[in-house]
Amino acid sequence: MKPELLSIAYSPWSERARWALSCRGVACDTRAYQPLIGEPELRWRLRKWTGPVSVPVLFTTDGALDDSFRIAQYAAQHGDGAELFPAGQEAKIAAWNVQSERALAAGRALSLARVLQNREALLEMVPRPLRKMPGAVHLATAGIGRTLRKYGATAQGNAEGLKVALDSLRVDLAQSPSTLEPRTLLADFSYADITMAQLLAFVRPPASGLKIGRANRAAFTDDDLAAQSPDLLAWRDALYAKYRHA
Ligand SMILES: N[C@@H](CCC(=O)N[C@@H](CS)C(=O)NCC(=O)O)C(=O)O
């Protein structure tokens, strides 16, 4: 039986898992997760009644993997294709993933603060059939407020948090042994590139990979960071063009 991936179309956390699985050609059924509304079913399937639950989740015949990093490790062991975790580099890749986690948390707070100010972006967060319902904007506002509380996010210092991570990515790329074009963080393309490229989703979302509405694309974009990061945006876009196939 094929594994099933539950993911959010516009989420960079989900994108890390989708990219890793597609890179290794791991065939899976895919289903879209709807925050808030989908949570009871997710808890039921995970048998997790308390504490936070998040996506992506990969349901396999051996159990559920509820973190993108574990899903990427599964992809590395099952499919065929790019070596996502080259031997001897696992600890380095895990450290990049920790940096990515921190930076994405900063990006989430930054972008959701902008979504809260934007009616059209709020409506895009509501499933299409429910958008005309009275209170739809209210529902989205409540959902986002809940997400911000769930992840303990405050907008303060978050632009700085993301900027520090971008600066560190720039240094790591400059110091990499890679002779490839675009440069990769290790000698060859690996999960390090997948996880670090996601930082740029909160600078300006990529043209493919993430399915994101027009208003949310604008809310995810940080004009100041984008103006400071044309080199990293170009790096991310080139990585997508070369390595991110559907
Ligand atoms: N470390 C986890 C983090 C995943 C995560 O933060 N997912 C968020 C993305 S916004 C989520 O599921 N949000 C939906 C919700 O909280 O209801 C991973 O990489 O899989």
The ligand as an SDF file (V2000), in Angstrom:
LIG
                    3D

 20 19  0  0  0  0  0  0  0  0999 V2000
    8.7980   20.3660   12.8080 N   0  0  0  0  0  0  0  0  0  0  0  0
    7.5380   20.1990   12.1290 C   0  0  0  0  0  0  0  0  0  0  0  0
    6.7910   21.5180   12.1200 C   0  0  0  0  0  0  0  0  0  0  0  0
    5.5530   21.5010   11.2740 C   0  0  0  0  0  0  0  0  0  0  0  0
    4.6870   22.7310   11.4540 C   0  0  0  0  0  0  0  0  0  0  0  0
    5.0400   23.6700   12.1670 O   0  0  0  0  0  0  0  0  0  0  0  0
    3.5150   22.7200   10.7980 N   0  0  0  0  0  0  0  0  0  0  0  0
    2.5970   23.8150   10.8720 C   0  0  0  0  0  0  0  0  0  0  0  0
    2.7320   24.6360    9.6180 C   0  0  0  0  0  0  0  0  0  0  0  0
    2.0320   26.2370    9.7850 S   0  0  0  0  0  0  0  0  0  0  0  0
    1.1570   23.2880   10.9970 C   0  0  0  0  0  0  0  0  0  0  0  0
    0.9080   22.1110   10.9140 O   0  0  0  0  0  0  0  0  0  0  0  0
    0.1970   24.1840   11.1480 N   0  0  0  0  0  0  0  0  0  0  0  0
   -1.1920   23.8320   11.1770 C   0  0  0  0  0  0  0  0  0  0  0  0
   -1.7770   23.9390   12.5330 C   0  0  0  0  0  0  0  0  0  0  0  0
   -1.0280   24.2250   13.4760 O   0  0  0  0  0  0  0  0  0  0  0  0
   -2.9910   23.7260   12.6520 O   0  0  0  0  0  0  0  0  0  0  0  0
    7.8280   19.6950   10.7200 C   0  0  0  0  0  0  0  0  0  0  0  0
    8.8120   20.1350   10.1200 O   0  0  0  0  0  0  0  0  0  0  0  0
    7.0860   18.8550   10.2180 O   0  0  0  0  0  0  0  0  0  0  0  0
  1  2  1  0
  2  3  1  0
  2 18  1  0
  3  4  1  0
  4  5  1  0
  5  6  2  0
  5  7  1  0
  7  8  1  0
  8  9  1  0
  8 11  1  0
  9 10  1  0
 11 12  2  0
 11 13  1  0
 13 14  1  0
 14 15  1  0
 15 16  2  0
 15 17  1  0
 18 19  2  0
 18 20  1  0
M  END
$$$$
